[in-house]
Amino acid sequence: TVVEYLKTPLDEAGLRAVIAEMGSGARALLREKESLAEELGLREATRSDEELIAAMAQHPVLMNRPVVRTPLGTRLCRPQELVLELLPTA
């Protein structure tokens, strides 16, 4: 199933779930190169996960993509070849 996060954005609970599945902090999911991240001061290391999650929920463009979720795990697949680690072997 393909979910286009810009058309169907995750709410804060959905973002927390993805972050937990990834086993990382919210910063790993933040698109820090997005100019809006700079405008909102989200690049500052002092920003909490809760602040980052709230910002990504309010502004879906701030969420790094693509995030792939399979029974083998959840991860940000940049570069795209990383998706191969989440696919079952034949």
C-alpha positions in Angstrom: 0.0 0.0 0.0 1.4 3.4 -1.0 0.5 6.3 1.3 1.2 9.7 0.0 2.0 11.5 3.2 1.5 15.0 1.7 -2.1 14.0 0.6 -2.8 11.9 3.7 -0.6 13.2 6.4 0.1 11.4 9.6 -1.2 12.9 12.8 1.0 13.1 15.9 0.0 9.6 17.0 0.9 8.2 13.6 4.2 10.0 13.6 5.0 8.7 17.1 4.2 5.2 15.9 6.5 5.4 12.8 9.3 6.9 14.9 9.0 4.1 17.5 9.0 1.5 14.7 12.1 3.0 13.3 13.8 3.0 16.7 15.0 6.6 16.3 14.2 10.0 17.5 11.9 12.4 15.7 14.8 14.3 14.2 15.6 11.3 12.0 12.2 11.9 10.3 12.5 15.6 10.0 13.3 17.0 6.6 15.9 19.5 7.9 16.9 20.8 4.4 13.3 22.0 3.9 13.3 25.9 4.2 10.3 25.7 6.5 12.4 23.8 9.0 14.8 26.8 9.1 11.9 29.3 9.3 10.4 27.5 12.3 13.8 27.1 14.0 13.5 23.3 13.9 17.2 22.8 13.0 18.1 23.9 16.5 19.4 20.9 18.5 17.5 22.1 21.5 14.1 21.3 19.9 12.4 18.3 21.6 10.9 15.3 19.8 7.4 16.6 20.8 8.1 19.9 19.2 9.3 18.2 16.0 6.4 15.8 15.9 3.9 18.7 16.4 5.5 20.6 13.5 5.6 17.6 11.2 1.9 16.9 12.0 1.0 20.6 11.2 3.3 20.8 8.2 3.6 17.4 6.4 6.2 18.7 4.0 8.6 18.6 7.0 8.4 14.8 7.1 11.3 13.0 5.3 10.1 10.5 2.7 9.8 7.8 1.7 9.2 5.8 4.8 8.7 2.1 4.1 6.9 -0.2 6.6 7.0 -3.9 6.1 6.9 -6.9 8.5 10.7 -6.8 8.4 10.8 -3.2 9.8 10.2 0.5 9.2 12.8 2.9 7.9 13.4 6.0 5.9 14.6 4.7 2.6 17.0 7.3 1.4 18.7 6.3 -0.7 16.0 4.2 -2.3 18.2 1.1 -2.3 17.6 0.8 1.4 14.2 -0.6 0.7 15.8 -3.9 -0.4 16.7 -4.6 3.3 13.0 -4.5 4.1 11.8 -6.9 1.4 11.7 -10.7 1.9 14.3 -12.7 0.0 13.0 -15.0 -2.6 
